[in-house]
Amino acid sequence: MTQEITDDFMKQMITTTKNYTVVILKAGENISMTGVEKIIWEHARRNFSLRQQGLLCIVCPIKDDSNVCGVGIFSSGIDETKSIMEDDPGVKAGVFIYELHPCRSFPGDSL
């Protein structure tokens, strides 16, 4: 049996949301350069570290025919996330570029 979603329930739940930042990672001008696999590997290693620190809540690599390489949700604000991304080995090497978008969600949500 499902619970009725009332206006009062929604208003109460909205107060429990938290700020996050969505990162859309896209192919940069150096995505096809020689040796890019090593840079991408170090980018991935850094993502594991960011996950371990609780900064990167969800990371989703994308492998299709688009220029989107991945989506990540950070538990940090826009400024801190920008600083984190600017220090990424793939971004530094021009392999990736990114967009940042502030959002809100419920702490503890998962896939």
Secondary structure, DSSP 8 states (H G I E B T S, - for coil): ------HHHHHHHHTT-EEEEEEEEEE-TTTTSTTHHHHHHHHHHHHHHHHHTTSEEEEEE--SSSSEEEEEEESS-HHHHHHHHHT-HHHHTTSEEEEEEEEEE-TT---
